[in-house]
Each structure stands twice: as C-alpha cells, then as structure tokens.
Amino acid sequence: MKYVMIGFGVAGVAAIEAIRSVDKTGEVILVGDDPHGFYSRPGLAYYLTGELHDKALYPRTSDDFRRMKFSVVRGQVTKILRENQTLEIKDRPLLSYDRLLIAVGAQAIRLKVPGADLEGVLKLDHMEDAKRILKHARRGQTAVVSGGGITALELVEGLIARGMKVHYLLRGDRYWSNVLDEQESKIVEHSLQKEGVKLHYHSELVEVTGRNGQVTGVRLQDDKILKCDMVAYAIGIRPRVDLAKQAGLEIDRGILVNEYLQTNDPNIYAAGDVAQVYDPSTGTSIIDSLWTPARQQGYAAGLNMAGKKTKYTKSVPFNVTRLAGLTTTIIGTVGRGKDEDLLGIARGDSETWRQLPDAIVAQSGFEVNNLRLVVGEKTLLGAIIMGDQKLSFPLEKIVTGNMDISSMRESLLTPNANVGDIVADFWTKNQTVAGHA
Ligand SMILES: Cc1cc2nc3c(=O)[nH]c(=O)nc-3n(C[C@H](O)[C@H](O)[C@H](O)COP(=O)(O)OP(=O)(O)OC[C@H]3O[C@@H](n4cnc5c(N)ncnc54)[C@H](O)[C@@H]3O)c2cc1C
C-alpha cells in the first residue's frame, strides 16, 4: 500500500502516526511546500513577541520522523489526477498513490485595496510571514493593524513588543463581536489601550498609500489619513480547496468529508483546516481552524486510510489563547452572528462557537477576570474564562463531559450570583462522578 499525504502540518503528521500504528510496512510519503517543515503555527505569536525562539516551535525532532519511517518530498502539488491516482508536483516527477490525504490547511484572505501589494503590507499565515514581519518591525516606527479574531491581536501584541506604535482599526464598535460579549470585548480593548495601542472604531481601511514602493500610510473610509511604516492585517482565512475542486471532489466552504474523513472519492481523505467534516450528531458539516481538531482528524483519517475503520467524533471545541495579555479559554458554544472585521473564519476559531441556541447566560465579571457560562437545560453549552484560569480545567470537564448541572443551575441563574464560587463548589462535590478525584 502506498500512502501519500499532501501538507506537512499537524493533520498530515498525525495521519502518518496513525498509519504506522496499523501498517508497519506500507510506503508513506509526505509532500509539503513549506520550506520550514512542521512547526507550531499557534506558536508564531510567541515568536513575534520574542517570548519564544523560532527553534522552540518545532514539536518533533528528525529522530521522531525517522522512527515514523516516511519520506518527504519538498514541493507543491499542482494537480490531483484521480483517473490514474497520481499527483503532479511542481518541478518533480509524477507521484502515484493508493490512498491520498489532502491536509493542505487554510490560507489568509488577502487584503484587496489599492496599495495592498506595497512593501510593508503584511499578514501572518506561516513562519516565513512571521520572519518578514520581524524584518520590517522597527522600534519607534508606526504600524496599522486591521482585522479581527486572535491573529489580529497577535499582530498588535507582537508589534507592541517590538517597540512599535500601533493603531488598531475596528470596523464595528467592538473587538471579536461574534465570540466575545460586550464586557469581554471591553476587557480586551482596555488592556490594549493600557499597552498604548490606539483603537479606531468604525474605521475601515480603503487604501494603503506609499512612496517608492514602500508603505507611508493608510486612508480610511472617511478620508482620514494615518501615517505609518507598516500595515499588518488578519481578515480571516479560507480553506485551500483548489486542488480538490479541480479534481472534481465535493466541496462547500471546505472539502466535504464524511465521519470517516473520506471524500466522495473512496481513495481520497481530507483532514484539518481544509476539511469540512460531517457531524452525525447535528447533521451539519463544520469547519474548525484549531490545532487539536486538526490533529484528531488527521489521526482518524490515517487509521481509516490504513483500513482500521474509525469514526471521527467531533469533540467540543476548546482553545486556550491569549487576548491582549489575558489568558482566555473558550469552550463549546459561546457566541453567534458575523464579525464585521472578518471575511471568513479566523485562525484558532471554530464555527461551533457561533451556533448559540437560545440559552441563558450566567456571568461574573471583574476588571480583568471574567467568567461567562452558557447554561442549557441540563448541561453547560459553553464557557469563556478570561484572566484567572482556576476554573478552566473543571469547566472543560463539565462542558465536554456533558455533566448534569441541575444541582447548580438555579443558583447560577440567580441575579448577581457568584458564578465562580458556585462552579468551584459543584466541581468539588462532583469531580468523583467525572472521574477526576
Ligand atoms: C498565527 C496563527 C495562530 C493560530 N492560533 C491558534 C490557536 O490559538 N489555537 C489553535 O487551536 N489553533 C490556532 N491556529 C490554527 C492552527 O495552527 C491550525 O488549525 C492547524 O495548524 C491546522 O493544521 P493543518 O495540518 O490542517 O494545516 P496547516 O498547519 O496549515 O498545514 C498545511 C500544510 O500544507 C502545505 N500545503 C498547502 N498547499 C500545498 C500544496 N499544494 N502542496 C504541498 N503542500 C501544501 C502548507 O504549506 C502547510 O505546511 C493558528 C494558526 C496561525 C497561523
């Protein structure tokens, strides 16, 4: 059996691990076009701020890869020829496959305004982008950041850490409006302002101005000009569906796969940011842009490719991130609607977070620590924990384990309830039930 993965990301690597757990002798080949190989993309934010060296972003050593027994072809796949089960790879010979995994991820949506191709207009998609940003960042100079979600904040914080003055443009009246509530957005915005970031609400970038090919400023929709030396943007991502589309595979927003991660071609699978995965429990197909689901999907795809039929069960999406210096854990369903600052899904995001049913919210908030719970009939549907993370582990278990919260539901919904204490008390009494004594 000859297995081929396209994409040297977490989904592709996890698929190889799974294949090797079943098939020790089959031929395994990974084709990847990122010159930096496999690294932690969420870690790029910490590389930008200077908290991590780029060498710390590589989760696997070459010894690990040797043990997994696969070969790497450095190159870009340009076509999938399904009729004879081969791949066209730029400047390389054709490569045949018996089972193929498409794990090519998603890419940043490009800024499309006049001046967007000037030197100094930058996005954060991969390692090379991060290096480019660091090359351009100069202490004392000014940057304008446009966009939303986690990546826009990572840009803001990275540039502040590098000593730049930062203007952050928001199209609407608050940050990440379809995941955070007003209070949470305010906490993030205040924290940014304290770091010296200048926030511009109801502001849309309509042109990047330049001289001699270099950025000199941005023009906003009200003709206001902000002078700057760099423009960084994060306006959403799009799954890389081109290869699949050209090959005639079924696509929607991502490549459509069933619960076995299989496309409409039984020899071709898809996993990770590029896949739109069918979830039998809801009857919908969902896109996640999260590291852990990408790894889990890649692993399940690998098992299926090697003949061990395994359903991928979507787990409750969970992300621990940092928003303007505040550790923030997002679990389950917490928001709804559309965010004006994003054209698609954001990095580190899940479509599930916005499928908020009519549920009740219980919340305790302080200036920097904030806890919001989305309370269903018998279970918690979601939670956002900002700042103090004492309750993030119990809440992860309560939400993902669908624990029956009937005994605390009424107290949670009492006006001015101390939600944190109630959850802590519930957890102390019930953790044995959850198997975490
Ligand atoms: C800046 C940033 C911040 C993030 N923050 C978070 C976070 O806080 N939490 C979280 O959970 N997730 C976060 N993510 C998202 C997370 O990194 C992704 O969900 C995960 O990396 C997806 O893995 P993947 O294997 O599907 O795709 P990727 O990691 O994108 O890998 C796909 C690979 O395929 C290669 N490729 C593409 N096309 C071709 C082709 N034609 N031929 C050959 N190779 C090809 C690409 O170069 C790439 O190496 C962040 C991502 C970024 C970039």
The ligand as an ORCA input file, in Angstrom:
! r2SCAN-3c Opt
* xyz 0 1
  C      -0.911     32.790     13.502
  C      -1.753     31.593     13.848
  C      -2.343     31.491     15.095
  C      -3.105     30.376     15.441
  N      -3.634     30.301     16.702
  C      -4.263     29.179     17.086
  C      -4.717     28.996     18.429
  O      -4.599     29.890     19.270
  N      -5.299     27.814     18.757
  C      -5.490     26.807     17.864
  O      -6.008     25.752     18.231
  N      -5.109     26.969     16.566
  C      -4.501     28.123     16.167
  N      -4.088     28.268     14.862
  C      -4.575     27.305     13.867
  C      -3.789     26.004     13.791
  O      -2.438     26.282     13.650
  C      -4.352     25.225     12.607
  O      -5.689     24.878     12.897
  C      -3.555     23.966     12.296
  O      -2.221     24.290     12.051
  C      -4.162     23.260     11.087
  O      -3.367     22.188     10.719
  P      -3.424     21.566      9.240
  O      -2.481     20.417      9.275
  O      -4.819     21.353      8.836
  O      -2.894     22.713      8.276
  P      -1.556     23.561      8.268
  O      -0.903     23.620      9.578
  O      -1.944     24.841      7.611
  O      -0.620     22.742      7.277
  C      -0.893     22.619      5.904
  C       0.413     22.450      5.163
  O       0.132     22.140      3.791
  C       1.040     22.849      2.969
  N       0.469     22.966      1.612
  C      -0.567     23.742      1.223
  N      -0.818     23.559     -0.088
  C       0.078     22.645     -0.530
  C       0.323     22.057     -1.804
  N      -0.423     22.351     -2.870
  N       1.352     21.174     -1.921
  C       2.119     20.858     -0.835
  N       1.920     21.384      0.395
  C       0.908     22.256      0.537
  C       1.198     24.181      3.691
  O       2.357     24.860      3.287
  C       1.263     23.714      5.143
  O       2.584     23.377      5.513
  C      -3.308     29.372     14.494
  C      -2.706     29.443     13.225
  C      -1.938     30.549     12.903
  C      -1.292     30.623     11.532
*
